[in-house]
Amino acid sequence: MCERDLRWVHSARNHDTIRAASGSDKRISFRDHRIWFDCSDFVDKLVFTEDEKAKGVILYDRRSNYWGFYLRPSVNPHAGLGRVMLSLTLLWLKREGVKVIKAEVKRENYGSRGLHESLGFKLAGATELAIEYEKEIKDGNA
Ligand SMILES: CC(C)(COP(=O)(O)OP(=O)(O)OC[C@H]1O[C@@H](n2cnc3c(N)ncnc32)[C@H](O)[C@@H]1OP(=O)(O)O)[C@@H](O)C(=O)NCCC(=O)NCCS
């Protein structure tokens, strides 16, 4: 992710559907968005593109090992793009030497839960609001 992605990522992360899926449904000002972008060098910020068009974002926090992601709200849902984006990300993270990926998924986010489970994430815990998933990356799997 670079400077030119800042605007569309800001608008996507404030979109109703993305806020509903994320841990906090608070709107983020552009100023705070930029501070996050400038000050979170421990977070890998990947932009997923198709036909040279940005279609989604994946964030991987190297301190906590949690990832988060979303497709641009304008992308057709259930067309298989989320699976492609995450499968490629798993390969990239493996190449980067990442050993574990964690995810916190809202209970009612059945799409993301199904996606994590089909990508080999295991149940690691649960709260009233969310399911915790974890995936170990070993040689030979991603
Ligand atoms: C989650 C998200 C990336 C999925 O992208 P997508 O392109 O719609 O998903 P895909 O078409 O690739 O579907 C992949 C898999 O997800 C699961 N899935 C998708 N929608 C589902 C639903 N409504 N119920 C259950 N499982 C579902 C299925 O396992 C599906 O695999 P299948 O098509 O082989 O059955 C996308 O919906 C998104 O950006 N959502 C908002 C943000 C978000 O929820 N982020 C995750 C926060 S933890």
The ligand as an ORCA input file, in Angstrom:
! r2SCAN-3c Opt
* xyz 0 1
  C     -14.889    -11.798      3.500
  C     -14.684    -11.384      2.043
  C     -13.213    -11.036      1.791
  C     -15.089    -12.595      1.176
  O     -14.857    -12.274     -0.175
  P     -15.726    -12.961     -1.368
  O     -15.055    -12.665     -2.655
  O     -17.138    -12.546     -1.214
  O     -15.602    -14.484     -0.982
  P     -15.418    -15.710     -1.985
  O     -16.423    -15.611     -3.073
  O     -13.983    -15.821     -2.373
  O     -15.844    -16.913     -1.048
  C     -14.854    -17.639     -0.376
  C     -15.463    -18.541      0.665
  O     -16.006    -17.791      1.732
  C     -17.061    -18.512      2.301
  N     -18.254    -17.714      2.195
  C     -18.456    -16.616      1.409
  N     -19.674    -16.108      1.670
  C     -20.232    -16.898      2.613
  C     -21.469    -16.870      3.324
  N     -22.404    -15.944      3.094
  N     -21.701    -17.835      4.259
  C     -20.762    -18.780      4.526
  N     -19.562    -18.852      3.876
  C     -19.322    -17.925      2.954
  C     -17.193    -19.799      1.578
  O     -16.347    -20.745      2.224
  C     -16.618    -19.437      0.236
  O     -16.107    -20.541     -0.443
  P     -16.977    -21.286     -1.588
  O     -17.396    -20.222     -2.566
  O     -15.980    -22.245     -2.157
  O     -18.121    -21.895     -0.865
  C     -15.571    -10.180      1.640
  O     -16.928    -10.543      1.784
  C     -15.333     -8.939      2.462
  O     -14.470     -8.130      2.142
  N     -16.166     -8.764      3.533
  C     -16.117     -7.563      4.356
  C     -14.904     -7.484      5.260
  C     -14.710     -8.699      6.128
  O     -15.645     -9.392      6.524
  N     -13.423     -8.915      6.465
  C     -13.026     -9.998      7.349
  C     -12.998     -9.521      8.743
  S     -12.464    -10.840      9.808
*
